[in-house]
Amino acid sequence: MLSAGGILVFGGITRLLNVFEKTQQLDMSSPIVRIPFRQLLLCIGIMELILACLCLFTNKRALSLILIAWLVPIYGVYRVGLWTMGWYHPYPLLANLMETLNISPFMADGVATAISAFLFIGSVRMLWIENRKTYAAASPKKRD
Amino acid sequence: MIEKYFEAGRKAGAILGGKMLRRMASIPAEIWIIILVVLLVGARPVWTFIQRPAHLNEIAAECGSGLISFWGLPTANCAGTKIAYAQTTENGLGIFLNDLATGKRQLIHEFKEPDALPGMELFTMLPWSPDDSFFGYTVNQPGLKQEADQLQQVVICDAKTGVETIVGSFPDQLWRPTPDSFFSWLSSYSFVYVNHQQELHLEQRQADGSWKDTIRLDSSPMGDAPVSFITNLSGNDIVWLQGNAFWRLDVSSANAPAKFFDLSTNIPELKKITRVSYSPETGRFLLNCLDSNNVATVWQLMPTGSSSENLSRIQHHHATWGGKWINQGDGWAYVSQSEPQHDTLVIQTNFSTAATTLIKFSVDLSSYYSQGFTLSFTPAANGKRLFIPGIFNDEIVPSIWEYDMDSSSLRPVVPAPKYPLLHARDDRLLRQTMTLPSGHTTGYQIQFPPSFDRHQKRRYPVMIANQYMDAYASAFADCGVIYVTVGSGAHEVGPEEIQWESDAWEFYKYLAGTPYVDTSRIYLGAACAETGGLSKFLLTHPSPWKGIILMDFIQPPDLNVLAHSGHPPKILLSAGSQNNESVLLYNYQAEACKVGINVELSILEGTGHPYISQRSIRKRLESVMNFIYDN
């Protein structure tokens, strides 16, 4: 949970900082959701920070994991949608990552995909473990 | 003793460190994560802020405000006491009248943005009338847009009142006109001009002060060859040059024009006559010619006399451009371009002596003087004084200089504006040559930031630009960027273009190996015709540039090539809104976004191509500097 929270805090803060950048590309509309990238980043940033708070500062473990497992596939669908429309690099969404780490769009894309995969697999596995624990805890009672 | 002292220190430190660690251990892991993330994410804005020079916008604005240029040559009255000239202003282009004795100047007319400004190569000041009552200029306001319905206007100004009258107006454009290429006074109240349709117009001032226009010759007897020079011999007797032949006509008579002198057969291997100067004192013509090998030759022509006497070649010791009679037709002056980055004015006051005076000016690519961006001059007061707009003696921007033949002295009569430079510093480009690893020796220009010290550890961003951007060199340097141009420039074509590409790449590699260059912040820049060459260069060398700055671009870089270069550069496209390219630019930006390239647009409302007003140049420099420093 700590690692997921850390990743989400990082993502949320970078996206919120991005909102205040003067770059003109953020004023272009996202071809999928039809709102400017700046507003899209603001929504995603706030959502990620809320999720990060859930992960780091509450005991609602199951809810946090479900929300992460719900959010990451949305990213995936959005990314695939962009790809099919000829947007091979989601530049505006990753601009800050590229600039901060001084990496190429290809690399930034790869890092973002790897992190998303980590979050998704991690959250699903954690949910499964949680489920197993709950089941295991409930099983002796049934035998009684 | 010392051992004990250090041992005690170590123990005290260990205790203090232990206490701190224990206290920090009480901070939850979640808080630590947030602290680390904030430190990581905040590093970039802080780093960007640290690298940004103080007063960046102010420096850019100061440099932009100081960048003025002259359009066309100044024209002087017959007495040589007043000059009329065109100079860029805060809002556009101004026509000024300057009293040389008092130094006072009067703004006669100002073309202001956002109205259409005159086309730079469609403008020239026209000569003064014989009695010094009038002077004029020709202008075509839609600029470089090739629209046939736009009018070329001939404007006459009253030198006393400043009142202007549009006396001629005709469709299409006069390309690169000069004071004597299509216009000549006949008397103080009449003049002739040839329009784009090859019609000879006679203009006469009426008693009520208006000007009456009559077509003296229509296009059919004039023929197809464009008129490139026209002058008045005496009274109503005029001579003009069409192709390589002079024609003569008495405007007051009903006669048809007669061929006066055909030089095609008299000058061996003559390709074309580039410029003509006429001396009313001696009645001789000075012919600047190009032969079939593009070698410049100069001839003097005395139209009367036998054919063997009337044409003779003038030997010169320097490469020539635009020779004109001076000193009452006893001598001549011309411009030599034999030295790169400099134009030299060569003055030979008397043909009987071989003695010449050489005055070296810096090339000024911002000002359009006469038939190109080359130095030129206006002889006045019977050729006893020369008026030369140009950059002399370590100035950054041009002044109009007066060279007095009698005292052999040079003085600025319209000095370059001196703005209070609070943050920027006046400096000059250093011109050097170096032999590259390939063995080719190339010239280069470099300007370092004012605080530059090659022995310091500080690394500077670099702008590898081209000559059309030289006017901005000081602005870059003052903003902490090393400004460099290499070789002949990206505007070249053919073998010279290939040579420039090779030189630029080798020079980059040299710079990257120096201890004072920040290799992660190397920018490329080009303007206007150079942008095509730079875009070609990027096909073979798409990396390792941090950014590309294109001003008034003609051809933007290929996005697909840049996108596959690993770490593609960001691009700044700076252009005026009046170029009507906004849609194209926004489409290019959207395409770039798709492939992961950041394209920033700096489109200035009410401005065309090129940027003319000081306001527009100031805005351009501000956007360029903010682009370089990531803001």
Interface residues (C-beta under 8 A of the other chain):
Chain A: L2 G5 G6 V9 F10 I13 T14 L17 K22 T23 Q24 Q25 M28 L56 F57 G86 W87 Y88 H89 Y91 P92 A95 N96 E99 T100 N102 I103 S104 P105 F106 D109
Chain B: A29 E30 I33 I34 L36 V37 V38 L40 V41 A43 R44 P45 S520 A563 G566 H567 P568 Q589 A590 C593 K594 V595 G596 I597 N598 V599 E600 L601 N626 D630 N631
